[in-house]
């Protein structure tokens, strides 16, 4: 996936999806996983933020995520 001109590798996506499946999460939890995996996130290039937003949208539309209050849960 390409976000703000930065290529997000499948290994980063796998790590984020793995964390999503583990337990309930907030977007901030997954952003932290992406940042730790090396995705840039700054005021000028919020690639991790946008990547996680797209990932959550994709999985929600596919019916794999459900919103529980302020958290998400893998179905």
C-alpha positions in Angstrom: 0.0 0.0 0.0 1.3 3.5 -0.9 0.5 6.3 1.5 1.7 9.9 1.1 4.4 8.6 -1.3 5.7 6.0 1.2 5.4 2.3 0.4 4.0 0.4 3.4 5.3 -3.2 3.2 3.2 -6.3 3.6 5.1 -7.2 6.7 4.0 -3.9 8.4 0.4 -4.6 7.4 0.7 -8.2 8.8 2.0 -6.9 12.1 -0.9 -4.4 12.3 -3.5 -7.0 11.4 -2.0 -9.4 13.9 -2.4 -6.8 16.7 -6.0 -6.2 15.6 -6.8 -9.9 15.9 -5.2 -10.2 19.4 -7.7 -8.1 21.4 -9.8 -4.9 21.3 -7.9 -1.9 20.1 -8.0 1.8 19.3 -6.6 3.3 16.2 -3.8 4.8 18.3 -2.7 1.3 19.3 -2.3 0.2 15.7 -0.6 3.5 14.8 1.9 2.8 17.5 2.5 -0.7 16.0 3.1 0.9 12.5 5.5 3.5 13.9 7.5 0.8 15.8 7.6 -1.1 12.5 9.2 1.9 10.8 6.4 3.8 9.2 7.0 7.5 9.3 4.5 9.7 11.2 5.1 13.4 11.6 3.1 16.6 11.3 4.2 17.0 7.7 4.0 13.3 6.7 1.3 11.5 8.7 1.8 8.2 6.8 1.2 5.9 9.8 -2.1 7.7 10.7 -3.4 7.5 7.2 -2.3 3.9 6.7 -4.1 2.7 9.8 -7.2 4.7 8.9 -7.3 2.9 5.5 -6.6 -0.5 7.1 -9.4 -0.1 9.6 -11.8 1.2 6.9 -11.0 -1.8 4.6 -11.4 -4.4 7.4 -14.7 -2.7 8.6 -16.2 -2.7 5.1 -15.2 -6.4 4.8 -17.2 -7.1 8.0 -14.2 -8.2 10.1 -14.3 -5.3 12.6 -16.9 -4.1 14.9 -17.0 -0.9 17.0 -17.5 -1.4 20.7 -17.7 2.1 22.4 -14.4 3.8 21.7 -12.6 0.5 20.7 -12.6 -1.9 17.8 -13.0 -5.6 18.0 -12.1 -8.3 15.4 -15.1 -10.4 14.5 
